[in-house]
Amino acid sequence: MKNVASFIVIALFCTIGYAQNGPKIEFAAQDNTIDYGKISKGDNGVRSFEFTNTGDAPLLITGAESTVSSIVVTKPADAVMPGKKGKIDVKYNMVTGPIRKTITVETNAVNYPDGRVALKIKGEVL
């Protein structure tokens, strides 16, 4: 009987977690990662993370930044309405060598802890 009660409680908590209302952000890039591949230094270094608001409320991107100065991040200025798409542009300063960087995006999305999403870029500049 204890096991049945425990199972019901766990199932209830899982259901509540999936039934969250509010904005939800889903990125098109697999694992929230863009692979530049092997590129030349002459490339402009701009790539875009495309996303969709799959929730039922407006999605706000309140911040998007990298810890390194070699990346410039441009986020949408306006809220993204439910069902609509948006993009976050990333410009990497083409420094020769491997690319392994993370961009932290702050949102009001309910499907990520504290609304913070880690986006990653990888590749190699020849």
C-alpha positions as CSV (number, residue, x, y, z in Angstrom):
1,M,0.0,0.0,0.0
2,K,2.9,2.3,0.8
3,N,4.3,1.8,-2.7
4,V,1.0,2.6,-4.4
5,A,0.6,5.8,-2.4
6,S,4.2,6.8,-3.2
7,F,3.6,6.1,-6.9
8,I,0.5,8.3,-6.9
9,V,2.3,11.2,-5.2
10,I,5.2,11.0,-7.7
11,A,2.8,10.8,-10.7
12,L,0.9,13.9,-9.3
13,F,4.1,16.0,-9.0
14,C,5.2,15.0,-12.5
15,T,1.8,16.0,-13.9
16,I,1.9,19.3,-12.2
17,G,5.4,20.0,-13.6
18,Y,4.2,19.4,-17.2
19,A,1.0,21.5,-16.7
20,Q,2.9,24.7,-16.2
21,N,1.2,27.7,-17.8
22,G,3.3,30.6,-19.2
23,P,5.8,31.2,-22.0
24,K,8.0,28.3,-23.1
25,I,11.0,28.5,-25.4
26,E,12.0,25.7,-27.8
27,F,15.1,26.1,-29.9
28,A,15.4,24.6,-33.4
29,A,19.1,23.8,-32.9
30,Q,19.7,20.3,-31.6
31,D,21.0,20.5,-28.0
32,N,20.9,24.3,-28.2
33,T,24.2,24.2,-30.1
34,I,25.3,25.7,-33.4
35,D,28.2,24.0,-35.1
36,Y,30.2,26.4,-37.3
37,G,32.3,23.5,-38.6
38,K,35.7,24.3,-40.1
39,I,35.5,27.9,-41.4
40,S,37.9,30.4,-42.8
41,K,38.8,33.6,-41.0
42,G,37.0,35.5,-43.9
43,D,33.6,34.3,-42.8
44,N,31.4,37.0,-41.2
45,G,30.9,34.8,-38.1
46,V,27.1,35.5,-37.8
47,R,24.8,32.6,-36.9
48,S,21.2,32.6,-35.5
49,F,19.5,30.6,-32.9
50,E,15.9,30.3,-34.0
51,F,13.2,29.5,-31.4
52,T,9.5,29.3,-31.0
53,N,7.3,30.3,-28.0
54,T,5.3,27.1,-27.4
55,G,3.7,28.4,-24.3
56,D,0.5,30.4,-23.8
57,A,1.9,33.8,-22.7
58,P,4.3,36.3,-24.3
59,L,8.0,35.3,-24.1
60,L,10.4,38.0,-23.0
61,I,14.2,37.7,-23.6
62,T,15.5,39.9,-20.8
63,G,19.2,39.3,-21.4
64,A,21.6,37.5,-23.7
65,E,25.3,37.7,-23.2
66,S,28.6,35.8,-23.4
67,T,31.4,35.9,-20.8
68,V,33.9,36.6,-23.6
69,S,34.2,39.8,-25.6
70,S,34.8,37.9,-28.9
71,I,31.0,37.3,-29.2
72,V,28.3,39.9,-29.9
73,V,24.7,38.8,-29.1
74,T,21.6,40.4,-30.5
75,K,18.3,39.5,-28.9
76,P,14.7,40.4,-29.9
77,A,13.6,43.8,-28.4
78,D,9.9,42.9,-28.3
79,A,8.0,40.0,-26.7
80,V,7.5,36.9,-28.8
81,M,3.8,36.0,-28.7
82,P,2.6,32.4,-28.3
83,G,3.1,30.3,-31.4
84,K,5.4,32.8,-33.0
85,K,9.1,32.5,-33.8
86,G,12.1,34.6,-33.0
87,K,15.9,34.5,-33.3
88,I,19.0,35.4,-31.3
89,D,21.9,36.4,-33.5
90,V,25.4,35.6,-32.5
91,K,28.5,37.1,-34.1
92,Y,31.8,35.5,-33.3
93,N,35.0,37.5,-33.8
94,M,36.8,35.1,-36.1
95,V,39.9,34.3,-34.0
96,T,42.0,31.4,-35.4
97,G,41.6,28.2,-33.4
98,P,38.8,26.1,-31.9
99,I,35.5,27.7,-31.0
100,R,33.9,26.4,-27.7
101,K,31.7,29.2,-26.2
102,T,28.5,29.5,-24.2
103,I,25.9,32.2,-24.3
104,T,23.5,32.6,-21.4
105,V,20.0,33.8,-22.3
106,E,17.7,35.1,-19.6
107,T,13.9,34.7,-20.2
108,N,10.6,34.4,-18.5
109,A,10.2,30.9,-19.9
110,V,8.8,28.4,-17.4
111,N,10.4,25.3,-19.0
112,Y,13.9,26.2,-18.0
113,P,15.1,26.6,-14.4
114,D,15.0,30.4,-13.5
115,G,14.3,31.0,-17.2
116,R,18.0,30.7,-18.0
117,V,19.0,28.9,-21.2
118,A,22.6,28.0,-22.2
119,L,23.3,28.2,-25.9
120,K,26.6,26.9,-27.3
121,I,28.6,27.5,-30.4
122,K,31.4,25.2,-31.6
123,G,33.7,24.8,-34.5
124,E,37.1,25.8,-35.7
125,V,38.5,28.9,-37.5
126,L,41.3,28.0,-39.9
